[in-house]
Amino acid sequence: MFIIGTAGHIDHGKSALVQALTSIDPDRLPEEKRRGMTIDLGFAYLPLSSGEVVGIVDVPGHKDLVRNVIAGVWGINAALLIIAANEGWMPQTEEHLQILNLFRIKHGIVVINKVDLVDDPDWLDLVEEDIRGRLKGTGLSDAPIVRVSAKDGTNIEGLKRSIEELVARLAPPRNIGKPRLPIDRVFTMKGSGTVVTGTLIDGSLSQGQSVVIYPKNLDTRLRALETYKEKVDQAQPSTRIAINLVGLEKDALSRGDIVFGSEEQVKSSKTLDAIVELIPRLASPLKSNTEIKVYLGTREITGRIVLLEGTGLKPGESALAQFRFREPVAARIGDHFIIRKPSPQETIGGGTILDPLASRHRSRDMGAVALFLRRRLSLQIGDLVLTELDKNKYIRVEDLLVASQYSPAEVEDCVRLLYNQDKLVMIGSWVVDLAYWRKQVADTLDILASEHSLHPLQRGLYQAELQNRLKLPKEAFDGLLAKLVSSREIVCDGDIVFLSTHKPSLLPEQEVTASRILELFEKNRANPPTKKEVVTQIPGSEPIIRFMCEQNTLIELPDGVLLERKHYQAIKDGIVSFLKSHSSISIPQVRELCGLSRKYILPILNRLDEEGVTRRRGDERILASRHD
């Protein structure tokens, strides 16, 4: 399915030609019929001998209606540039050609219409020669030129054959599974309700499907679909379709709204980065921070253009720029647009969206921003993936390049190819920029080395604290740790992370303090000092106590109770031995067995429960099953 748009000066016979080709009058408004002039977009379709049906969008030719022209031309596959034989090239012929060129329309037919008004064949040759000269350097430079008369039917069949040949040369429309329908018409039908029409791109829509309408964020369902007067269960990209919406009033919608296949496919921003090109025949350059009108899809948005290179742009030149709007705009990488001056109204240029989710740039970052955007000019998927990672550092595969003209499958295939080429990192559902990943690895080792230097007695750093410092998502952080563990650069012991080369050790003066601590426990086996009591008796001993606990020299129990490891092990062995010959043990029996008060016994028993050695039964303890 393909769509062809008309273009050309007012009264050059665009609508009449469409009617001669299709037997459909595209002028549907009463005022259009009364004035004999196209005011808004008109629509028709042309069945071909191949069975293909081509949609046709007819646009007005008056200079004050260019905004309607842009809405109609956006999304077409080819153009019919129509020029009256008796008048030749005219101002709106030129402006419409520039719009086609800025939209990168490279397929079309130039139609010299109204040949019935010219008797001199030499004049027609001169008109054709002039046209060919004006087309040089444009997307239609090689387009065939066909002479017809919509009024008397001269060579209409020949034009149909040219259209058949044109369609045969067009590449099939892409279905990337992310349908968009920029709305160009809203009306109501008796017995059906609200209907919207537009050119479907990027994917298919199906009857009964739930959709969202942006920017109003309206959820609705597709009651029925129609394409070229036929009801269909599913509409394909590059077709003109009418959609009957469930539960929405006509007044809630307008031209410029977009029907999206799902909410997840809607990505919007108030700032968009683009490459902008000015048409050559402007009278003056464009200054940065100028207020302009941007035409994107069927929407007209007022905003400011900020040049990212220099302070002004001369006619015929191109530059990177940022658009700043008052409300969010939903676009995709590769979308084309037109820019016009608001007063006096004049088409001044257009371009291509390079980053639809940009942020305001600081002047000191302009060099890096320009490099980033120029890497995107090719619109090649590999460049887009790598630059997106350069911008975001890490992102889920499912969220990568949603606002692009590539399908999720194409993105995933590209990610795997780049991964196999060692150009990015894949960790679970995350994709990470290679340079950023390498920095995270280096930062991890540096952080741990610094921690070991500042706190030589500690085993290492808690994983949660390290993750917070690196600011990586959990899945990517776990992958980073796994990589460093596999390369034997770090060790993960429970929640603690440390360098594999790190061996906590005491300085000579700290060894003396550790000996004093152990002496306290040797001298007080029946009443071991608590952590607080040790610190009171030996000031500055707290980090050494922590070290001794980590090294398992001391055992720290709840409520600040400390025991020398050998003492704790002897108590533990005694309780296990007792339980092997008795069914249970009570607190008085434990006190008699180990010679300690209740202050110590409860923390010891709770610790044995945690270790799975014992388990509680009423006020007594029994041996856990694995120790039976």
PyMOL commands that set and color helices and strands:
alter all, ss='L'
color gray80, all
select helices_A, chain A and resi 14-22+30-35+63-73+91-102+115-117+121-135+156-169+250-252+263-265+363-374+381-392+397-399+408-420+434-454+463-470+474-486+508-523+531-537+542-550+558-560+565-581+587-594+598-610+625-627
alter helices_A, ss='H'
color red, helices_A
select strands_A, chain A and resi 2-7+42-47+53-58+78-84+108-113+145-147+180-189+193-200+205-206+210-214+218-227+230-232+234-235+239-245+258-260+268-278+286-287+290-296+299-307+312-313+318-330+336-342+345-355+394-396+424-427+430-433+461-462+490-493+496-499+554-556+562-564+614-617+620-623
alter strands_A, ss='S'
color yellow, strands_A
deselect
rebuild
show_as cartoon
